[in-house]
Amino acid sequence: MAPFRVALTPAVERQLDRLRGPDVAAIRGVILGLADEPKPPGARKLAGSDDLWRIRVRVDQQPWRVVYQLLPNERLIIITQVVRRDEATYRGL
């Protein structure tokens, strides 16, 4: 089966451009891995949405979240947010 295409929103591209060192390498690795496995172990569907998922990434003891839209019929994953986990992470989705 062909891998999924992974697209980044412009906001996510800017977020990743601001990151440095091991943070960006670990997060990019998780994002690229979604192409082969769109629902990896630990991925969870977000409540109240049909197609939004999140995966946890821990880098240097800092919790990060990658939120993505999964469109299986189109074999497409759209990364919508890459944020450090805090109380405001899921506001406005």
Beta strands, then each sheet from edge to edge (+ up, - down):
strand 1: 5-8
strand 2: 44-45
strand 3: 52-59
strand 4: 62-71
strand 5: 76-84
sheet 1: 1+ 5+ 4- 3+ 2-
end
